[in-house]
Amino acid sequence: MTTIHQFENDFQDKIDQEAKIEPKDWMPDAYRKTNLRQISQHAHSEVVGMLPEGNWITRAPSLKRKAILIAKVQDEAGHGLYLYCAAETLGQSREQMIDDLLSGKAKYSSIFNYPTLTWADMGAIGWLVDGAAILNQVMLCRTSYGPYARAMVRICKEESFHQRQGFETLLVLSKGTAAQKEMCQDAINRWWWPSLMMFGPKDSESTNSDQSMKWKIKRKSNDELRQNFVDMIAEQIKLLGMTLPDPHLKWNEQKKSYDFGEINWEEFWNVVKGNGPCNKERIDARIKAHEQGAWVREAALAYAEKKNKIKTVSAA
């Protein structure tokens, strides 16, 4: 007779051998719960992340920039769709996940609770926010849960393009007028620290990190990814002729990476707990969109039912 202990050993052996866990495979309840929390939170982040950028579509400085931004926001909607589909394979309905988001029960990335004040913010989000996301998401292409890993392959390709597009936006501003250069630097100043917060709390305060590493849901710790990000951006910003708002940023020859200042963890937890500059605004916008889109969902269901009835009659 196979025991739970044997199931757990076989499960861990499969992960250690770099095999993917599929929806119908046996998995510990905690593994299912951790993946569901992470994937649904990722999906929510993509959907809520459309809001600060969508706010600038009508105010883009040119038709070209407008088209690029529309395409990017559309990509993010697609990312949310892929991820909701992946999360559904773990046994929770999309309706329940969305209800959890709208009720405040579910979280999304705290980065999207900051306001987008100028056009330069579109570049800073692309370069810094998407850049931080990519470092984490490339690792997720090798995550142990199959549906999540496969969804991330396409998402990473598109996010990589978003980062390059964001950098190009800032590069144009950095070579412009004095006002444009000032706008570029101001956006970098405001988005730098929130971008560092995207990797989550310190490893010492991350309660789920060790188990997620063992199950290969994560491949690198929060602090490792944060250091990788600092090292990447500290070099790239030189091409912009701008500076990062951290007086402690300095190359450390001994460890071959950059030292950097301390994050304002009080601000981080305050935003996570729902007290950021735009927390209420973001959720209110999603609730409004959900309510106003009810007729679309109802129409789609009615059409599907009608089509199914026609098929049933034809088969008979």
C-alpha positions, 0 to 999 in steps of 0.5 A: 500500500502506497503511503503519503510519505511515498507519494511525497518522496516520488514527487520530490524525486521527479522535481529533482530530476527536472521533470515537470509536474502536470495538472493530473499528477499527484502533488502536495496540497501546499505545492498546489496552494503555493502555485495557485497563489503565485500564478493568480497573483501574477495574473492579477498583476498583469491585468492591474498593470494595464491601468497606469499605462492605459492612462497615457494612451490618449496622451501619447506624444505621437501616433507611433507612440500611441500604437506602441503603447496600445500594443503593449497594454494588449500584450499584458491583457494576453499575459493575464489570460495565459496565467489565469488559464494556467491557474485554473488547472490547479482547481480554482475557477477564474471567477473565484480568482477575480472575485478574490482580487476585487474583494481585496483578498488576493494581492497583485504586484505593489509596483502598480500602486504608484502613479504615472505622472509624466510620459517619461513614466512609460519609459521608466515602467518599460525599462525598470518595472518590466526589466525587474519582471523579466529577471524573475520571469526568465527563471519561471520558464524553468519552474517545476509546474508545467502549465506555468513554465509553458505560459512564461515562454511567450510572456518573457519574449514579449516582456523583453521587447517591452523593456527595450521599448521602454529604454528607447523611450527614455533614450530619446528623452535623454537626448532631448531638451533640458525639460525632457532630460529633467522629465527622464531623470525624475521618472527614474528617481521615482520608479527606482526604489519601487522597482527594487521592491518588486523582488519581494521582502528580504530572504530572511523575511520571506516565509515561503522562499525556502520551500519554493526553492526546494520545489523549484517553483523559484530558482533564485532567491529574492535577494539574488534576483535583486542584486542581479537587477541592480548590476544590470541597471547600474550599467545600462543607465550609463548609456542614458547619461542619467543617475540612479537615486542612490548615494550608496550605489558603488561598484564592489571590486571584491564581490564583482557587483554593486553595493546599494542602499537600503530599501524603505521596507516600511513603505514596501509593507505599507503598500502591500497592505493596501495603503499605497498612493493608488491602491484604492484607485486601482481596485475601484477601476477594476471593479468598475470595469468588471461591472460594466463588462457584465453584459459582455460575459452574459452575451458570450455565455448566451451565444455559447449555449445557443451554439451548443444547442444547435450542435445537439439538434444537428447531432440528433 
